[in-house]
Amino acid sequence: MVKVAAIVLAAGASRRMKQAKMTLAYKGGTVLGTVLTTMHSAEVDPLIVVIGGAKDAVETALSELPFGVIRAYNPEYEHTEMLDSLQIGMQRLPDEADAFLIVLGDQPQIDAEVVQALVHEYETTGQTLIIPSYRMRRGHPWLVGKDHWPDLRDLHSGQTMRDFIQQYQNQVHYLLVDTPGILEDMDTPEDYQRAIGEG
């Protein structure tokens, strides 16, 4: 039985949303709470949440969840990129973890079935870099096996996750899925209205 963790990236300043998007209402909870509940229902453990912007409000939302999460804080969230938050989250990974999912905190549309399919693909194929794909477009979450953790840690500030994928594109294993939720995140008020309309 493999152990797959999740690093949920929720440290952004929400500039384009113009309000703290992680704590916006969604399906009876919050955007971030919905993402974490999906991960929890898919039996991903532990759940590491990288926070930064609207820290107090996010902490309150996390404290209301009926299960535990591990917090990691990016104090430079206003001046750093997703990669920096990911590397901070990686510091909290337990030694016994075999792989982790890179999860967007503003992607509440993600299905537990997709998460479970990624884990199953890892268990059955041994592939260590798995990305879901919908109609030839890659989405999130990504699964990264332990073999690639040093590569991610060695990326320098200013580099991006796209740089990482380009560097290891011949090792990427695409998992074809039939749900557009892997492509959808929420950056603007229009994105949010569309998401709650679909929900």
GROMACS elastic network, one bead per residue, 0.5 to 0.9 nm:
[ bonds ]
;  ai    aj funct       b0    kb
    1   123     6  0.80035   500
    2    97     6  0.77202   500
    2    98     6  0.62222   500
    2    99     6  0.80891   500
    2   119     6  0.85700   500
    2   122     6  0.87817   500
    2   123     6  0.68779   500
    3    44     6  0.78857   500
    3    45     6  0.72839   500
    3    46     6  0.88761   500
    3    96     6  0.71216   500
    3    97     6  0.50309   500
    3    98     6  0.53575   500
    3    99     6  0.67727   500
    3   100     6  0.83690   500
    4    43     6  0.87591   500
    4    44     6  0.58737   500
    4    45     6  0.62586   500
    4    46     6  0.77500   500
    4    97     6  0.58950   500
    4    98     6  0.59328   500
    4   100     6  0.51020   500
    4   101     6  0.72251   500
    4   119     6  0.72755   500
    4   143     6  0.86530   500
    4   145     6  0.87330   500
    5    44     6  0.55979   500
    5    47     6  0.60809   500
    5    48     6  0.76494   500
    5    93     6  0.75088   500
    5    94     6  0.85296   500
    5    97     6  0.64509   500
    5    98     6  0.80102   500
    5    99     6  0.63786   500
    5   101     6  0.62653   500
    6    39     6  0.77523   500
    6    44     6  0.66134   500
    6    45     6  0.67988   500
    6    46     6  0.64668   500
    6    47     6  0.50371   500
    6    48     6  0.59532   500
    6    49     6  0.82068   500
    6    93     6  0.88039   500
    6    99     6  0.84479   500
    6   100     6  0.50027   500
    6   102     6  0.62023   500
    6   103     6  0.66854   500
    6   143     6  0.87862   500
    7    46     6  0.86262   500
    7    47     6  0.63071   500
    7    49     6  0.58924   500
    7    50     6  0.72119   500
    7    86     6  0.70670   500
    7    89     6  0.60674   500
    7    90     6  0.74159   500
    7    93     6  0.85346   500
    7   100     6  0.68325   500
    7   101     6  0.60793   500
    7   102     6  0.53439   500
    7   103     6  0.59447   500
    7   104     6  0.84872   500
    8    32     6  0.88140   500
    8    35     6  0.84058   500
    8    36     6  0.79347   500
    8    47     6  0.72387   500
    8    48     6  0.60115   500
    8    50     6  0.61662   500
    8    51     6  0.87814   500
    8    86     6  0.83491   500
    8    89     6  0.81456   500
    8   101     6  0.80682   500
    8   102     6  0.63774   500
    8   104     6  0.57032   500
    8   105     6  0.55621   500
    9    12     6  0.79869   500
    9    48     6  0.86283   500
    9    49     6  0.62465   500
    9    50     6  0.52455   500
    9    51     6  0.71516   500
    9    82     6  0.73756   500
    9    85     6  0.67683   500
    9    86     6  0.69306   500
    9    89     6  0.82530   500
    9   102     6  0.75509   500
    9   103     6  0.61503   500
    9   104     6  0.51800   500
    9   105     6  0.52222   500
    9   106     6  0.82988   500
   10    22     6  0.68502   500
   10    32     6  0.75479   500
   10    49     6  0.66097   500
   10    50     6  0.54555   500
   10    51     6  0.50561   500
   10    52     6  0.71128   500
   10    53     6  0.80315   500
   10    58     6  0.87228   500
   10    85     6  0.85593   500
   10   104     6  0.69624   500
   10   106     6  0.72803   500
   11    14     6  0.87970   500
   11    22     6  0.89005   500
   11    49     6  0.85143   500
   11    50     6  0.56798   500
   11    53     6  0.54288   500
   11    54     6  0.84087   500
   11    55     6  0.82832   500
   11    73     6  0.77067   500
   11    74     6  0.67119   500
   11    77     6  0.60313   500
   11    78     6  0.86638   500
   11    82     6  0.84473   500
   11    85     6  0.71108   500
   11   105     6  0.84663   500
   12    15     6  0.81310   500
   12    20     6  0.88011   500
   12    21     6  0.89348   500
   12    22     6  0.88909   500
   12    51     6  0.76232   500
   12    52     6  0.63489   500
   12    53     6  0.55625   500
   12    54     6  0.87659   500
   12    77     6  0.61947   500
   12    78     6  0.71271   500
   12    81     6  0.86617   500
   12    82     6  0.83232   500
   13    16     6  0.86491   500
   13    17     6  0.89654   500
   13    18     6  0.87882   500
   13    19     6  0.85443   500
   13    20     6  0.73581   500
   13    21     6  0.87782   500
   13    52     6  0.73738   500
   13    54     6  0.74876   500
   13    77     6  0.70428   500
   13    78     6  0.61540   500
   14    17     6  0.52335   500
   14    18     6  0.60736   500
   14    19     6  0.61745   500
   14    20     6  0.57701   500
   14    21     6  0.61238   500
   14    22     6  0.84303   500
   14    53     6  0.74993   500
   14    54     6  0.89929   500
   14   187     6  0.71614   500
   14   188     6  0.85252   500
   15    18     6  0.51143   500
   15    19     6  0.72831   500
   15    20     6  0.85333   500
   15   187     6  0.83218   500
   15   188     6  0.86709   500
   16    19     6  0.82222   500
   16   187     6  0.58876   500
   16   188     6  0.53312   500
   16   189     6  0.78748   500
   17    20     6  0.72930   500
   17    21     6  0.65294   500
   17   186     6  0.80650   500
   17   187     6  0.56413   500
   17   189     6  0.54199   500
   17   190     6  0.87154   500
   17   191     6  0.88252   500
   17   192     6  0.84783   500
   18    21     6  0.82109   500
   18   188     6  0.79130   500
   18   189     6  0.79752   500
   19    22     6  0.89870   500
   19    23     6  0.89701   500
   19    24     6  0.83565   500
   19    54     6  0.89159   500
   19   189     6  0.89873   500
   20    23     6  0.59858   500
   20    24     6  0.68176   500
   20    53     6  0.74292   500
   20    54     6  0.61523   500
   20    57     6  0.82682   500
   20    58     6  0.85814   500
   21    24     6  0.51725   500
   21    25     6  0.87776   500
   21    30     6  0.88013   500
   21    31     6  0.71240   500
   21    32     6  0.83381   500
   21   106     6  0.71998   500
   21   186     6  0.78237   500
   21   187     6  0.80010   500
   21   188     6  0.89195   500
   21   192     6  0.84871   500
   22    25     6  0.86728   500
   22    30     6  0.67658   500
   22    31     6  0.52321   500
   22    33     6  0.80729   500
   22    54     6  0.85610   500
   22    57     6  0.88054   500
   22    58     6  0.68768   500
   22    61     6  0.87866   500
   22   105     6  0.67760   500
   22   106     6  0.63010   500
   23    26     6  0.86024   500
   23    29     6  0.84367   500
   23    30     6  0.50595   500
   23    31     6  0.58825   500
   23    32     6  0.64474   500
   23    33     6  0.79548   500
   23    54     6  0.86950   500
   23    57     6  0.68805   500
   23    58     6  0.62521   500
   23    61     6  0.67274   500
   24    29     6  0.82701   500
   24    30     6  0.53357   500
   24    31     6  0.57332   500
   24    32     6  0.82467   500
   24   192     6  0.87076   500
   25    28     6  0.67458   500
   25    29     6  0.56986   500
   25    31     6  0.62556   500
   25   196     6  0.87450   500
   26    29     6  0.52650   500
   26    31     6  0.53234   500
   26    32     6  0.87641   500
   26    33     6  0.85156   500
   26    34     6  0.71697   500
   26   108     6  0.79761   500
   26   195     6  0.86333   500
   26   196     6  0.66046   500
   26   199     6  0.80147   500
   27    30     6  0.72992   500
   27    31     6  0.82654   500
   27    34     6  0.76003   500
   27   196     6  0.77340   500
   27   199     6  0.69834   500
   28    34     6  0.88191   500
   29    32     6  0.84377   500
   29    33     6  0.61869   500
   29    34     6  0.65319   500
   29    61     6  0.85511   500
   30    34     6  0.59981   500
   30    35     6  0.86374   500
   30    61     6  0.72482   500
   30   108     6  0.88180   500
   31    34     6  0.53044   500
   31    35     6  0.65507   500
   31    36     6  0.89153   500
   31   105     6  0.73903   500
   31   106     6  0.62696   500
   31   107     6  0.75120   500
   31   108     6  0.56802   500
   32    35     6  0.51423   500
   32    36     6  0.62774   500
   32    37     6  0.85605   500
   32    58     6  0.82590   500
   32    61     6  0.80091   500
   32    62     6  0.82834   500
   32   104     6  0.89113   500
   32   105     6  0.53295   500
   32   106     6  0.63922   500
   32   107     6  0.80072   500
   32   108     6  0.70105   500
   33    36     6  0.51335   500
   33    37     6  0.59811   500
   33    38     6  0.85370   500
   33    61     6  0.69141   500
   33    62     6  0.69217   500
   33    64     6  0.86949   500
   33    65     6  0.70351   500
   33   105     6  0.86561   500
   33   108     6  0.83394   500
   34    37     6  0.50583   500
   34    38     6  0.61747   500
   34    39     6  0.86862   500
   34   105     6  0.89694   500
   34   107     6  0.86912   500
   34   108     6  0.55837   500
   34   109     6  0.84521   500
   35    38     6  0.52269   500
   35    39     6  0.64090   500
   35    40     6  0.87155   500
   35   103     6  0.83729   500
   35   104     6  0.81063   500
   35   105     6  0.63145   500
   35   106     6  0.75950   500
   35   107     6  0.65708   500
   35   109     6  0.78514   500
   35   110     6  0.72201   500
   36    39     6  0.50329   500
   36    40     6  0.60523   500
   36    41     6  0.85255   500
   36    47     6  0.74629   500
   36    49     6  0.88024   500
   36    65     6  0.87284   500
   36    69     6  0.85819   500
   36   105     6  0.80900   500
   36   108     6  0.86583   500
   37    41     6  0.60204   500
   37    42     6  0.85231   500
   37    65     6  0.81301   500
   37    67     6  0.86281   500
   38    41     6  0.51323   500
   38    42     6  0.62735   500
   38    43     6  0.88197   500
   38   108     6  0.82198   500
   38   110     6  0.75385   500
   38   111     6  0.68556   500
   38   112     6  0.54030   500
   38   115     6  0.84497   500
   39    42     6  0.50938   500
   39    43     6  0.65264   500
   39    44     6  0.55625   500
   39    45     6  0.81557   500
   39    47     6  0.77181   500
   39   111     6  0.88382   500
   39   112     6  0.65959   500
   39   115     6  0.72620   500
   40    43     6  0.50491   500
   40    44     6  0.56152   500
   40    45     6  0.71783   500
   40    46     6  0.87106   500
   40    47     6  0.77575   500
   40    67     6  0.80609   500
   40   112     6  0.87316   500
   41    44     6  0.75821   500
   41   112     6  0.67666   500
   42   112     6  0.53585   500
   42   113     6  0.74498   500
   42   115     6  0.64883   500
   42   116     6  0.58673   500
   43    46     6  0.89587   500
   43   116     6  0.82368   500
   44    47     6  0.69870   500
   44   100     6  0.88116   500
   44   101     6  0.87248   500
   44   115     6  0.84332   500
   44   116     6  0.85917   500
   44   119     6  0.88095   500
   45    48     6  0.86071   500
   45    69     6  0.88993   500
   45    97     6  0.88210   500
   46    68     6  0.84917   500
   46    69     6  0.69084   500
   46    70     6  0.73006   500
   46    93     6  0.81109   500
   46    94     6  0.82504   500
   46    97     6  0.87374   500
   47    68     6  0.78516   500
   47    69     6  0.51498   500
   47    70     6  0.60559   500
   47    71     6  0.85950   500
   48    69     6  0.59595   500
   48    71     6  0.58681   500
   48    72     6  0.69449   500
   48    89     6  0.64907   500
   48    90     6  0.85609   500
   48    92     6  0.72078   500
   48    93     6  0.77737   500
   49    69     6  0.69095   500
   49    70     6  0.60816   500
   49    71     6  0.50703   500
   49    72     6  0.59748   500
   49    73     6  0.82665   500
   49    89     6  0.71278   500
   49   105     6  0.83538   500
   50    70     6  0.85896   500
   50    71     6  0.61260   500
   50    73     6  0.55058   500
   50    74     6  0.66816   500
   50    85     6  0.63358   500
   50    86     6  0.75969   500
   50    88     6  0.74067   500
   50    89     6  0.58912   500
   51    54     6  0.82826   500
   51    55     6  0.64305   500
   51    58     6  0.74528   500
   51    59     6  0.84436   500
   51    71     6  0.71676   500
   51    72     6  0.62696   500
   51    73     6  0.50418   500
   51    74     6  0.61931   500
   51    75     6  0.86482   500
   51    77     6  0.82359   500
   51    85     6  0.82734   500
   52    55     6  0.54855   500
   52    58     6  0.86591   500
   52    72     6  0.87616   500
   52    73     6  0.58662   500
   52    74     6  0.53189   500
   52    75     6  0.62645   500
   52    76     6  0.77261   500
   52    77     6  0.54983   500
   52    78     6  0.81217   500
   52    85     6  0.89762   500
   53    56     6  0.86409   500
   53    57     6  0.89655   500
   53    58     6  0.81863   500
   53    74     6  0.88532   500
   53    75     6  0.89420   500
   53    77     6  0.68513   500
   53    78     6  0.77208   500
   54    57     6  0.55379   500
   54    58     6  0.61323   500
   54    59     6  0.85931   500
   55    58     6  0.51568   500
   55    59     6  0.60053   500
   55    60     6  0.86007   500
   55    73     6  0.87034   500
   56    59     6  0.50583   500
   56    60     6  0.62279   500
   56    61     6  0.87164   500
   57    60     6  0.51127   500
   57    61     6  0.63257   500
   57    62     6  0.87076   500
   58    61     6  0.50371   500
   58    62     6  0.61700   500
   58    63     6  0.86053   500
   59    62     6  0.50531   500
   59    63     6  0.61246   500
   59    64     6  0.87800   500
   59    71     6  0.87891   500
   60    63     6  0.51170   500
   60    64     6  0.65349   500
   61    64     6  0.53735   500
   61    65     6  0.70695   500
   62    65     6  0.55431   500
   62    68     6  0.82981   500
   62    69     6  0.76038   500
   63    66     6  0.81388   500
   63    67     6  0.88030   500
   63    68     6  0.82264   500
   63    69     6  0.89237   500
   64    67     6  0.86557   500
   65    68     6  0.72257   500
   65    69     6  0.87269   500
   70    92     6  0.77889   500
   71    89     6  0.83356   500
   71    92     6  0.84979   500
   72    85     6  0.86645   500
   72    88     6  0.67802   500
   72    89     6  0.58781   500
   72    91     6  0.85199   500
   72    92     6  0.73279   500
   73    76     6  0.88986   500
   73    77     6  0.86271   500
   73    85     6  0.81294   500
   73    88     6  0.74467   500
   73    89     6  0.81406   500
   74    77     6  0.53742   500
   74    80     6  0.87162   500
   74    84     6  0.79635   500
   74    85     6  0.60676   500
   74    88     6  0.68409   500
   74    89     6  0.87616   500
   75    78     6  0.81516   500
   76    79     6  0.55531   500
   76    80     6  0.60087   500
   76    84     6  0.88447   500
   76    85     6  0.89689   500
   77    80     6  0.53824   500
   77    81     6  0.74853   500
   77    82     6  0.88655   500
   77    84     6  0.84566   500
   77    85     6  0.75819   500
   78    81     6  0.84705   500
   80    83     6  0.80013   500
   80    84     6  0.61312   500
   80    85     6  0.77187   500
   80   157     6  0.78386   500
   80   158     6  0.81484   500
   81    84     6  0.55099   500
   81    85     6  0.68744   500
   81    86     6  0.89176   500
   81   157     6  0.79428   500
   81   158     6  0.75183   500
   81   159     6  0.85164   500
   81   160     6  0.74227   500
   82    85     6  0.52464   500
   82    86     6  0.61877   500
   82    87     6  0.87368   500
   82   160     6  0.73185   500
   82   161     6  0.75955   500
   83    87     6  0.61752   500
   83    88     6  0.86232   500
   83   152     6  0.83480   500
   83   155     6  0.82093   500
   83   156     6  0.87487   500
   83   157     6  0.75759   500
   83   158     6  0.84853   500
   83   159     6  0.74206   500
   83   160     6  0.58386   500
   83   161     6  0.61627   500
   84    87     6  0.51977   500
   84    88     6  0.63225   500
   84    89     6  0.86997   500
   84   156     6  0.86690   500
   84   157     6  0.67215   500
   84   158     6  0.88067   500
   84   160     6  0.88544   500
   85    88     6  0.50566   500
   85    89     6  0.62036   500
   85    90     6  0.86367   500
   86    89     6  0.50116   500
   86    90     6  0.61468   500
   86    91     6  0.88898   500
   86   102     6  0.78494   500
   86   152     6  0.86822   500
   86   153     6  0.89607   500
   87    91     6  0.66755   500
   87   152     6  0.73717   500
   87   153     6  0.61241   500
   88    91     6  0.54755   500
   88    92     6  0.75505   500
   89    92     6  0.56099   500
   89    93     6  0.71777   500
   90    93     6  0.52658   500
   90    94     6  0.89337   500
   90   149     6  0.83196   500
   90   153     6  0.81197   500
   91    94     6  0.85522   500
   93    96     6  0.84068   500
   93    97     6  0.69184   500
   93   100     6  0.84182   500
   94    97     6  0.56011   500
   95    98     6  0.82154   500
   97   100     6  0.73952   500
   97   146     6  0.79313   500
   98   144     6  0.88688   500
   98   145     6  0.61190   500
   98   146     6  0.56203   500
   98   147     6  0.89714   500
   99   119     6  0.89980   500
   99   122     6  0.87239   500
   99   128     6  0.77652   500
   99   143     6  0.67781   500
   99   144     6  0.54750   500
   99   146     6  0.53906   500
   99   147     6  0.87048   500
   99   149     6  0.87307   500
  100   142     6  0.81943   500
  100   143     6  0.56953   500
  100   144     6  0.54993   500
  100   145     6  0.65537   500
  100   146     6  0.80511   500
  101   115     6  0.85816   500
  101   118     6  0.88652   500
  101   119     6  0.89249   500
  101   140     6  0.87559   500
  101   141     6  0.59619   500
  101   142     6  0.53632   500
  101   144     6  0.63056   500
  101   145     6  0.88484   500
  102   140     6  0.72587   500
  102   141     6  0.52478   500
  102   142     6  0.51016   500
  102   143     6  0.63987   500
  102   144     6  0.76276   500
  103   106     6  0.88068   500
  103   107     6  0.79963   500
  103   140     6  0.64453   500
  103   142     6  0.70719   500
  104   107     6  0.55605   500
  104   108     6  0.85558   500
  104   140     6  0.71366   500
  104   141     6  0.70143   500
  104   185     6  0.75831   500
  105   108     6  0.73913   500
  105   185     6  0.84978   500
  106   109     6  0.87943   500
  106   184     6  0.87038   500
  106   185     6  0.54336   500
  106   186     6  0.55566   500
  106   187     6  0.78656   500
  107   110     6  0.60649   500
  107   140     6  0.84850   500
  107   181     6  0.77800   500
  107   182     6  0.78803   500
  107   183     6  0.85829   500
  107   184     6  0.62889   500
  107   186     6  0.66641   500
  108   111     6  0.83687   500
  108   181     6  0.83996   500
  108   184     6  0.86161   500
  108   185     6  0.76203   500
  108   186     6  0.87347   500
  108   195     6  0.83187   500
  109   180     6  0.88224   500
  109   181     6  0.52178   500
  109   182     6  0.76585   500
  109   184     6  0.71559   500
  109   185     6  0.79572   500
  109   195     6  0.74513   500
  109   198     6  0.87935   500
  109   199     6  0.77718   500
  110   113     6  0.86446   500
  110   114     6  0.73375   500
  110   115     6  0.80862   500
  110   140     6  0.83098   500
  110   141     6  0.84374   500
  110   179     6  0.85462   500
  110   180     6  0.87147   500
  110   181     6  0.51757   500
  110   182     6  0.59412   500
  110   183     6  0.88883   500
  110   184     6  0.82206   500
  111   114     6  0.54016   500
  111   115     6  0.67397   500
  111   116     6  0.88711   500
  111   179     6  0.81991   500
  111   181     6  0.72641   500
  111   182     6  0.82647   500
  112   115     6  0.50335   500
  112   116     6  0.61402   500
  112   117     6  0.85018   500
  113   116     6  0.50656   500
  113   117     6  0.60120   500
  113   118     6  0.86338   500
  114   118     6  0.62387   500
  114   119     6  0.87293   500
  114   132     6  0.80239   500
  114   141     6  0.87038   500
  114   177     6  0.73096   500
  114   179     6  0.82147   500
  114   182     6  0.83270   500
  115   118     6  0.52243   500
  115   119     6  0.64386   500
  115   120     6  0.86501   500
  115   141     6  0.75259   500
  116   119     6  0.51299   500
  116   120     6  0.60275   500
  116   121     6  0.84866   500
  117   121     6  0.59689   500
  117   122     6  0.85406   500
  117   175     6  0.82814   500
  117   177     6  0.88520   500
  118   121     6  0.50676   500
  118   122     6  0.62834   500
  118   123     6  0.86882   500
  118   130     6  0.70574   500
  118   131     6  0.79285   500
  118   132     6  0.75393   500
  118   141     6  0.85904   500
  118   142     6  0.81348   500
  118   143     6  0.69336   500
  118   175     6  0.72464   500
  119   122     6  0.50947   500
  119   123     6  0.62083   500
  119   124     6  0.86952   500
  119   143     6  0.77628   500
  120   124     6  0.60827   500
  120   125     6  0.83793   500
  121   124     6  0.52841   500
  121   125     6  0.57748   500
  121   126     6  0.75833   500
  121   127     6  0.75962   500
  121   130     6  0.80379   500
  121   175     6  0.77608   500
  122   125     6  0.54994   500
  122   126     6  0.51227   500
  122   127     6  0.55716   500
  122   128     6  0.68235   500
  122   129     6  0.85459   500
  122   130     6  0.74867   500
  122   143     6  0.80287   500
  122   145     6  0.83270   500
  123   126     6  0.58752   500
  123   127     6  0.82463   500
  124   127     6  0.83897   500
  125   128     6  0.88015   500
  126   145     6  0.87949   500
  127   130     6  0.66743   500
  127   144     6  0.88598   500
  127   145     6  0.77205   500
  127   171     6  0.82532   500
  127   172     6  0.81929   500
  127   173     6  0.66818   500
  128   143     6  0.71565   500
  128   144     6  0.55362   500
  128   146     6  0.73701   500
  128   147     6  0.69450   500
  128   148     6  0.73368   500
  128   171     6  0.80553   500
  128   172     6  0.80230   500
  128   173     6  0.80098   500
  129   142     6  0.73748   500
  129   143     6  0.57289   500
  129   145     6  0.62965   500
  129   148     6  0.77849   500
  129   168     6  0.87596   500
  129   171     6  0.66537   500
  129   172     6  0.52059   500
  129   173     6  0.60187   500
  129   174     6  0.84849   500
  130   141     6  0.89419   500
  130   142     6  0.58697   500
  130   143     6  0.50310   500
  130   144     6  0.67003   500
  130   145     6  0.86541   500
  130   171     6  0.88030   500
  130   172     6  0.59586   500
  130   174     6  0.57241   500
  130   175     6  0.66959   500
  131   138     6  0.65290   500
  131   139     6  0.68269   500
  131   140     6  0.68605   500
  131   141     6  0.69577   500
  131   143     6  0.64664   500
  131   144     6  0.88664   500
  131   172     6  0.70619   500
  131   173     6  0.63681   500
  131   174     6  0.50239   500
  131   175     6  0.59885   500
  131   176     6  0.86554   500
  132   137     6  0.83955   500
  132   138     6  0.57846   500
  132   139     6  0.56772   500
  132   140     6  0.64411   500
  132   141     6  0.71597   500
  132   142     6  0.69486   500
  132   143     6  0.89489   500
  132   173     6  0.85464   500
  132   174     6  0.56236   500
  132   176     6  0.58694   500
  132   177     6  0.64216   500
  132   182     6  0.71726   500
  133   136     6  0.58126   500
  133   137     6  0.52658   500
  133   139     6  0.59494   500
  133   140     6  0.85302   500
  133   174     6  0.60865   500
  133   175     6  0.57996   500
  133   177     6  0.59470   500
  133   178     6  0.84162   500
  133   179     6  0.89796   500
  133   180     6  0.89194   500
  133   182     6  0.77130   500
  133   183     6  0.85495   500
  134   137     6  0.52694   500
  134   138     6  0.63903   500
  134   139     6  0.73774   500
  134   175     6  0.86343   500
  134   176     6  0.60836   500
  134   177     6  0.54989   500
  134   178     6  0.60838   500
  134   179     6  0.65880   500
  134   180     6  0.61633   500
  134   181     6  0.88528   500
  134   182     6  0.73974   500
  134   183     6  0.76613   500
  135   138     6  0.83514   500
  135   176     6  0.79413   500
  135   177     6  0.82452   500
  135   178     6  0.79829   500
  135   180     6  0.85109   500
  136   176     6  0.82844   500
  137   183     6  0.76555   500
  138   174     6  0.79475   500
  138   182     6  0.77751   500
  138   183     6  0.71368   500
  139   142     6  0.76539   500
  139   180     6  0.86166   500
  139   181     6  0.83317   500
  139   184     6  0.79662   500
  140   143     6  0.88119   500
  140   181     6  0.86684   500
  140   182     6  0.51242   500
  140   183     6  0.67403   500
  140   184     6  0.86519   500
  141   182     6  0.71098   500
  144   147     6  0.80682   500
  144   148     6  0.65151   500
  144   149     6  0.74075   500
  145   148     6  0.59286   500
  145   149     6  0.70677   500
  146   149     6  0.52318   500
  146   150     6  0.80397   500
  147   150     6  0.72040   500
  147   151     6  0.81898   500
  148   151     6  0.51930   500
  148   152     6  0.64849   500
  148   153     6  0.88083   500
  149   152     6  0.51991   500
  149   153     6  0.62096   500
  149   154     6  0.86162   500
  150   153     6  0.50129   500
  150   154     6  0.60523   500
  150   155     6  0.88298   500
  151   154     6  0.52040   500
  151   155     6  0.66354   500
  151   164     6  0.80763   500
  152   155     6  0.54648   500
  152   156     6  0.89488   500
  152   161     6  0.85363   500
  152   164     6  0.72748   500
  153   156     6  0.81094   500
  155   158     6  0.85929   500
  155   159     6  0.64069   500
  155   160     6  0.80684   500
  155   161     6  0.89742   500
  155   163     6  0.88157   500
  155   164     6  0.77749   500
  156   159     6  0.56565   500
  156   160     6  0.85713   500
  157   160     6  0.80408   500
  159   162     6  0.81557   500
  159   163     6  0.62965   500
  159   164     6  0.80892   500
  160   163     6  0.51726   500
  160   164     6  0.66960   500
  160   165     6  0.89541   500
  161   165     6  0.63324   500
  161   166     6  0.86337   500
  162   165     6  0.50895   500
  162   166     6  0.61227   500
  162   167     6  0.85168   500
  163   166     6  0.51230   500
  163   167     6  0.61102   500
  163   168     6  0.87185   500
  164   167     6  0.51170   500
  164   168     6  0.63460   500
  164   169     6  0.82145   500
  165   168     6  0.52009   500
  165   169     6  0.53007   500
  165   170     6  0.89282   500
  165   171     6  0.88427   500
  165   172     6  0.75747   500
  166   169     6  0.50089   500
  166   170     6  0.84394   500
  167   170     6  0.81853   500
  168   171     6  0.54448   500
  168   172     6  0.67126   500
  169   172     6  0.51891   500
  169   173     6  0.87248   500
  170   173     6  0.84374   500
  177   180     6  0.82112   500
  177   182     6  0.86294   500
  179   182     6  0.66718   500
  179   183     6  0.86233   500
  180   183     6  0.56342   500
  180   184     6  0.69702   500
  181   184     6  0.52314   500
  181   185     6  0.81942   500
  182   185     6  0.82253   500
  184   191     6  0.85777   500
  184   195     6  0.85800   500
  185   191     6  0.74682   500
  185   192     6  0.86513   500
  185   195     6  0.86295   500
  186   189     6  0.78563   500
  186   190     6  0.83309   500
  186   191     6  0.50335   500
  186   192     6  0.57293   500
  186   195     6  0.77785   500
  187   190     6  0.82717   500
  187   191     6  0.62625   500
  187   192     6  0.76121   500
  188   191     6  0.51117   500
  188   192     6  0.64859   500
  188   193     6  0.88098   500
  189   192     6  0.50555   500
  189   193     6  0.62190   500
  189   194     6  0.85980   500
  190   193     6  0.51237   500
  190   194     6  0.61356   500
  190   195     6  0.85370   500
  191   194     6  0.51622   500
  191   195     6  0.61334   500
  191   196     6  0.87750   500
  192   196     6  0.62186   500
  192   197     6  0.84014   500
  193   196     6  0.53530   500
  193   197     6  0.60290   500
  193   198     6  0.86244   500
  194   197     6  0.50241   500
  194   198     6  0.62250   500
  194   199     6  0.85727   500
  195   198     6  0.51586   500
  195   199     6  0.60696   500
